[in-house]
């Protein structure tokens, strides 16, 4: 599903009058999640899931075919853990 199809789905599920209203709702949600996660806060939506951040440790690797090695730095990454209701609905939709 691409963004345009998702906007149309949100419009029909959310009873929005126009696609622009649905798109604004999606943008507001994603902006709010992004802002909260960038501050290190977690967001828990009961039944849907939890958005959190986690520290991803740096790694050391070797470039194939050469003796060069590289190291990546530690960084914060977003994570999502699905809630029970979401898991059950996805399982039922198989």
Secondary structure, DSSP 4 states (H G I P E B T S, - for coil): --HHHHHHHHHHHHT-SSHHHHHHHHHHHHHHHHHHHHTT--EEETTTEEEEEEEEPP-EEE-TTSS-EEEPPPEEEEEEEE-HHHHHHHHHT-
